[in-house]
Amino acid sequence: MAEVTPENLEGELAELAAALTAPGERECLRCYLVRMVAEFGCDGTHRWAARWRDARAASPGGLLRELRRRGGFCDCEVLLTVFPDYPPVSGPLPCAGIPGAGSPRPCRLRPPGHGAP
């Protein structure tokens, strides 16, 4: 067993945080934001949108600019103004997957019980 040191522990925590906040392989931006804001909150920035962009966007150059142009100046505002059609539910619905590789368009939500991509 490896010796437990502050450095080892810090590295393990960073790996765990990255795994917990990684977008699903086919998870759309809207479902990812719903999941992250529900679990970790909004800090007034595009922290989660930028994380999704860096991992999934086909052409990341203008995503945050487009979200701001449409009234989404932080992650929770993106959900309220850019993707206002999310149904009122007690928790995130399973994502049906992005329509195309890296597309920022939202999925067609799956009803509960149909699994995630």
Secondary structure, 3 states (H helix, E strand, C coil): CCCCCHHHHHHHHHHHHHHHHCCCCCCCHHHHHHHHHHHHCCCCCCHHHHHHHHHHCCCHHHHHHHHHHCCCCCHHHHHHHHCCCCCCCCCCCCCCCCCCCCCCCCCCCCCCCCCCC
